[in-house]
Amino acid sequence: MEGRMQNVSISNDLNRTTPPRVRGPSSHKRQAKQMEFDSRYDSARPYIACFVILRRDNKIAMVLRQNTGYMDGYYGLPAGKVEWGEVYTRAAVREAREEAGVRIEPEDLFFVHIAHRHGDDGKVSMDWVDVYFEAAKWSGEPFNAEPAKSERLDWLNPDNLPKNIVPPQLAALKNIAKGIPYGEFGWNDANS
């Protein structure tokens, strides 16, 4: 079965090479039970978000956030959380459709950056893994497909961005421009 993981049972075998297959919401209880049983892997559990860069005529599509409770009034890329059992490319395809109204085939996405982000707003501390893709092509004209969460979609010059860009995304865009595939943001050290 090329390209698919083999379903395996839980055991104490430390040499296991293939993780169990996860299939959407019905596997939540099974997966949670597995996590309780296999406590050797009780470590960091960051949230995961996927971001999509749509580039045209040396400009990138960004949405001006509103009514989200996070960085409202700032521009961000089409993006969102990866759902349980969802692969990153499918999450990116879904978010591009939901936020920018475009259709992208997973094979038309290419990985450009990953960032380990720490967020602390004084109330909640959360760690994230942010995965950035650029779309080689898409169908449909990008537009603000979520008017309740975004004021508008604008095409911005990445070499002359406004000051109101979501800071971790700005850092990632700068790294992408330099060809740097990995970054860290929000940690209390020199790397952020």
SULQUI-V958872 format. One record per residue. N is the residue number from 1. RES is the residue in one letter. PHI is phi in degrees with one decimal (none if undefined). NEAR is the number of other ideal C-beta (glycine too) atoms within 10 Angstrom. Layout:
N,RES,PHI,NEAR  N,RES,PHI,NEAR
//
This chain:
1,M,none,5  2,E,-63.5,3  3,G,80.3,4  4,R,-121.7,8  5,M,-81.9,12  6,Q,-81.9,10  7,N,-79.3,11  8,V,-128.1,13  9,S,-88.3,8  10,I,-76.4,12  11,S,-149.8,9  12,N,-90.0,7  13,D,-73.9,9  14,L,-73.7,6  15,N,-94.0,5  16,R,-59.5,13  17,T,-109.4,8  18,T,-120.7,10  19,P,-74.1,11  20,P,-64.9,16  21,R,-74.3,12  22,V,-114.5,17  23,R,-126.4,11  24,G,62.0,10  25,P,-59.6,9  26,S,-65.1,9  27,S,-92.1,15  28,H,-56.4,12  29,K,-64.3,9  30,R,-61.4,13  31,Q,-66.7,13  32,A,-63.4,10  33,K,-62.4,11  34,Q,-61.0,16  35,M,-65.0,12  36,E,-65.2,8  37,F,-68.8,9  38,D,-100.2,13  39,S,-73.5,7  40,R,-59.7,8  41,Y,-105.5,8  42,D,-79.9,9  43,S,-137.6,5  44,A,-55.5,7  45,R,-128.3,9  46,P,-72.9,13  47,Y,-76.5,13  48,I,-126.1,15  49,A,-129.1,21  50,C,-115.8,27  51,F,-124.0,26  52,V,-124.1,27  53,I,-99.1,25  54,L,-105.9,21  55,R,-118.2,13  56,R,-149.2,11  57,D,52.3,6  58,N,60.5,9  59,K,-129.2,15  60,I,-119.4,20  61,A,-81.2,25  62,M,-136.5,27  63,V,-103.1,24  64,L,-90.3,17  65,R,-69.7,20  66,Q,-155.7,15  67,N,57.7,11  68,T,-106.9,13  69,G,85.9,8  70,Y,-133.6,10  71,M,54.1,15  72,D,-62.2,13  73,G,88.2,9  74,Y,-114.4,20  75,Y,-82.3,25  76,G,-143.8,21  77,L,-74.9,25  78,P,-57.4,28  79,A,-165.3,22  80,G,176.2,18  81,K,-70.6,13  82,V,-79.6,19  83,E,-83.5,12  84,W,-55.7,11  85,G,78.7,15  86,E,-100.6,17  87,V,-78.7,12  88,Y,-60.2,18  89,T,-64.8,19  90,R,-66.6,15  91,A,-62.2,22  92,A,-64.0,29  93,V,-60.6,24  94,R,-62.4,17  95,E,-65.0,23  96,A,-62.2,30  97,R,-68.6,17  98,E,-67.0,13  99,E,-97.3,24  100,A,-119.1,26  101,G,68.6,17  102,V,-109.8,21  103,R,-105.1,11  104,I,-128.3,25  105,E,-84.9,13  106,P,-53.2,12  107,E,-71.0,8  108,D,-94.3,16  109,L,-100.7,24  110,F,-128.7,11  111,F,-67.9,13  112,V,-125.9,19  113,H,-168.6,22  114,I,-135.4,15  115,A,-133.1,24  116,H,-100.0,18  117,R,-116.0,23  118,H,-113.3,16  119,G,-120.4,14  120,D,-145.8,11  121,D,-96.7,9  122,G,91.6,5  123,K,-110.1,5  124,V,-130.6,7  125,S,-109.9,10  126,M,-135.8,12  127,D,-107.7,15  128,W,-131.5,18  129,V,-113.5,16  130,D,-103.6,23  131,V,-110.8,20  132,Y,-107.0,25  133,F,-123.1,26  134,E,-115.9,18  135,A,-87.1,23  136,A,-71.4,12  137,K,-159.2,10  138,W,-155.3,22  139,S,-116.5,9  140,G,96.7,13  141,E,-91.5,8  142,P,-59.1,19  143,F,-150.7,14  144,N,-75.6,17  145,A,-86.1,18  146,E,-126.2,19  147,P,-62.5,12  148,A,-74.4,7  149,K,-113.7,17  150,S,-137.9,22  151,E,-72.7,15  152,R,-166.6,12  153,L,-112.7,22  154,D,-125.3,14  155,W,-96.0,14  156,L,-115.4,16  157,N,-78.0,11  158,P,-65.2,17  159,D,-88.6,8  160,N,-147.5,7  161,L,-77.8,16  162,P,-68.4,12  163,K,-70.2,7  164,N,-93.7,14  165,I,-106.1,19  166,V,-52.5,19  167,P,-51.8,13  168,P,-65.4,23  169,Q,-72.4,24  170,L,-61.0,18  171,A,-61.1,20  172,A,-64.8,24  173,L,-61.5,23  174,K,-64.9,14  175,N,-64.6,19  176,I,-61.5,18  177,A,-60.5,11  178,K,-90.7,8  179,G,76.9,8  180,I,-90.4,13  181,P,-82.2,13  182,Y,-133.2,9  183,G,-145.0,20  184,E,-131.3,15  185,F,-145.2,20  186,G,88.3,18  187,W,-87.0,12  188,N,-83.2,8  189,D,-151.6,6  190,A,-69.2,6  191,N,-80.8,9  192,S,-97.5,15
//
